[in-house]
Amino acid sequence: MAETKRIFTFLLRFIAFCTTLSAVIIMISSRQRATVLVFSFEAKYSDTPAFKYFVIVNAIVSIYGFLVLFLPSKSLLWRLVVALDAVFTILLTSSISAALAIAYVGEKGNPIAGWLPICDQVTKYCNQVKGALIVGFISVVLYMLLFLYSLHTALNPLLLEKS
């Protein structure tokens, strides 16, 4: 039973690592040049601070996820992993929220502020950003599951102890 739990945790962490890494790669590769009337512009993720934040957080969580894959199952560092899972879940949630807000403005615009939607001119760029955000959202869900599971694993022996 313990071996099954370990394999399940490893697979879940590996998938979470792959999704955060994929979100970074997809977002970094999103760029497109467009011409509107006589003006030429290039849309890329680095033009938007929220997208940069999304990439940085997902890159950090990817590194963390990769390192945790090699943590021995009997290590005392697993209690630290519970805290770090919570921190990185919160960071992923905040980064996806910020990136989704900017993506919404890019898709729909904001007529009150005078911001026009740009996704009609740079559809490839917007589709790549949407893909990165979808994969990023999957990462958030996976890290929430990992956090709940690691919290359960860390607290279960404490709750079952008899005084």
N, C-alpha and C positions, 0 to 999 in steps of 0.2 A: 504494500500500500504506500509506503514511504517512497519507494522507487517511482511509482506512478505519479505521485505528487511532484517529485523532483523533475521528472520528464515534462509534465504539464507546465510547470513553472519555467523551465528552460525554454520550451517551445513558445510560450506566451512572451517571454522576454526577448527571444530571438525575433519573433514577428514584430514586436514593438520597436526593436532596434531597426529592423528593415523599413518599417513605415516612417520613422523619423528621418532616417537617412534618405529615403525616397522623396520625402517632402522637401528636404534641402536640395537635392539634385534637381527636382522638377522646378522649384522656385528659382534657383540660380540660373537655370537654362532658359528661363522665360524672358524673351526679348523679341521685339519686332519693330521694324522701321515702317513708318507710314507717311504719306503726303496728303495733306488736306489743303485744297486750293494750291497755293504756292509755298505753303509752310511744310517743312519736313521735320519730323520728330521721331525719336526712338523711345519706345516704352520699355522699361526694364525694371526689375524688382528693386534695384539699388536707388531708384529715384524716390522711393517711399520709405520713410523711417519705420512704419509698421511692418512692411515686408522684410526689411533688414532685421528687425527684432524677431520676427517669425523664423528667419533663417538662422540667426545666432542661437536662439533658444533650442531649436530643433537640432542644430549641430552639437550643442553642449549635451543635450539629452541623448543623442546618438553615441557620443563618446562614453557617457555614463553607462548607457545600456550595453555597450560593447564590453566595458570593464566588468560589469556585474555578471556577465555571462561566464566569466572565468573565476568567479569567487567560489571557493570550496563550500560545500553544503554544511560543513560543521564549523565554519568560521564564526567568530563572535561579531564580525562586522555586519551580519544580517540585521541586527537591531538598528544599526546606522542606516542600512538600506531602507528600512521602514520610513525613517525620517526623510531621507533623500527622495524616496518615491513620492512622499507628500509634497515636498518642495518642487520637484520637477513636474508633478501633475498640475500644480498651481501655475507654474511658469508656462507650461504648454497651454493651459486654459486661457491665460491672459494673452499669450501671443496669437492664438487662433482667434480670439475675440477682436483684438486690434486689427489683424489682417482681414477678417471678415467685414469689419466696418468699412475699411478702405476699399475692399473689393466691391462692396455694395455701392459705394459712391462712384466707383469706376463704371459699374454696370448701369446704374440708374441715374447718376448725377444728383445734383441738388439745386433745383431751380431757384430756391430762395437765396442761396449763397452765390448763384451765378455759375455753378460748376456744371459743365456739360458732361454727359456720359462719353467715355472714350472707347468703349468696347465695340462700337460699330465700326471704328476705324482700325482697331488692332485686335481682331478676333482671335488670332493664334495666341497672342500674348494673354488675353483674358481666359482663353480655354486652358492654357498651361497653369495660370494662377488658380483657376477653379480646381484643376487636378491636384495641385499642391495643397490646397485648402481641404479638399476631400480626404486626402491621405493624412493630412495633419489632424483632422477631426477623428479619424480612425485611431491615430496615435493617442489622442486625449482619452478616448474610450478605453483603449488597451492599458494605458497607464493608470486610469482610475481602477480598473479591474485588478491590476498588479498591486496597487496600493491597498485596496481592500483585502486582497488575499494575503499580502505580507503582514498587514495589521492583524488579521485573524491568526496567522501562523505565529506571530510574535506574542500575542496576548492570550491565546488559547491555553498554553501551559500555566500562565499566571492565574487564569480564572478557574482552572480545574484543580489547583493545589488545595489541599485541605490544611487548615491551620491547626 
